[in-house]
Amino acid sequence: MRIEHVALQVADPAAAAAWYEKNLGFTVRRAGGAPAHVRFIADASGSVMLEIYNNPRMRTPDYASMDPLLLHLAFESDDIEADRDRLLAAGATLVEDVTTIPTGDRVLMMRDPWGLAIQAVTRSQRMLG
């Protein structure tokens, strides 16, 4: 078995999917209407998928109040400063600027426009692919 997707309850799935498409290279693989307005979005590799939806039976988590170390989406970055600047211009907010951790990896923590933590990482040694 392998992971097919990770699901996230968000306030506006259509807007979030459009932002992830435009700014992080995702594509919508499936979209649904009311009541949940689900969007299955795949990253540029086509091997990682998120399900974003708004199920009216559940309250949307206050991602902005959560410590990013509790939950974040991490993205590989070939140019972490350029990605930071581009995402800030697209409505992301900065949580912690680029730092180098003891492993030699460079990391950056931001939030998408809905408060979900997104991390950009440049690994000193690639771990996948």
N, C-alpha and C positions, 0 to 999 in steps of 0.2 A: 504494500500500500504506500501511497504518497499523498501528501497534502494537495487537495484540489483548490481550496480557497480558504480565506479567513474572512469572517463576516463582521461588519461594523454598522451599528445603528447610528445614523447621522440625521441632522435636522432637514437637509435638503439634498436627497440623493442625486437628482438630476443635475443640480448646480455643482455638487462635489465631483461627480463623474466628468462633467465638462472641464472643470479645473484640472483634474488629474490627467485628462486627455491632453489638454493644451500645454500644461507645464511639466508633466512628468512622463509623457510618452505612452500613456495607457490607451487602450482601445476598448470600446464597449462591445462585449461579446453577447450580451442578452440584456434586454430592458423590459420592464413591466410597468403597468399602470397602478391605479388605486387598488388596495389601500396603501401598499408599502412602497410603491414606486421604485422597486428594486433595480439595481444596475450591477451586473457582473462585469468587472473591468479587468483586463489582462495587461501586464506590464510589457515593455518592449521586447523582452525575451520570449513572450508567449508561454512561459512556464510558471508564472506566478499570477494568481488571480485574487481579487478582492470582491466580496459581495457587499455592496453598500445599499442600505435600505432605511426606511422609516416605518417600522411596524407600530401602528397606533396603540397596540396593547402594551407596549413597553415605553418607558421614558428614555429619552436620549441622554446618554452619559454626558456629564459636564467635563469633556476632555480637557478644556483649558485649565481646570482646577487640579487636574491630576499631574503628579510628578512625571515628567517624560520618561524617567527610568522605569516607571510602572508599565507604560504602554507607549510604544512608538513604532513607526514604520521606518525601516532603514533602507537607503538607496545608495548603490555604488556611485561614486563620482570620480570622473577623470580630472575635473577642474573645480575643486570645492569652492574656491572664492567666486568664480564666475557663476556657479550654480546658486550660491548664496545670494548674489546680487540680482540674478534673474528671478529667483523665487520671491525675494523681498519686493521687487517691482510688480510681481503678480499678486501680491496681497498676503504672502506669508509673513510671519513675525519671527524675530530672532529671540531665541531662548538663551543659547550659549554659543558664542562665536567659535570659530575654528580653533581647535586645540589639538595638540599631539599627546596621545596617551602613552604609557610606558611600553606598549607593544610596538610603538612606532606608527600606529594608525593615526590618521588625521580625521577628526570628527567634528560635526557641526550639528547643533540641535535647533530646530525651528518648529513653528506650528503652522498648519494650513489655515485657511480663512475660517474654518469651523472649530479650530482649537486643538485638533488632533496633532500630536507630536510627530514630526518627520525628521529623520536624521539623514545627513549626507555623510558618507564615509569613504575615505581613500585608504585602503589597506596597505600596510607595508609589505605583506605577502598575501596574495589573493587566496581566498578560502573556497570559492566556488568557481565552477567553469574552467 
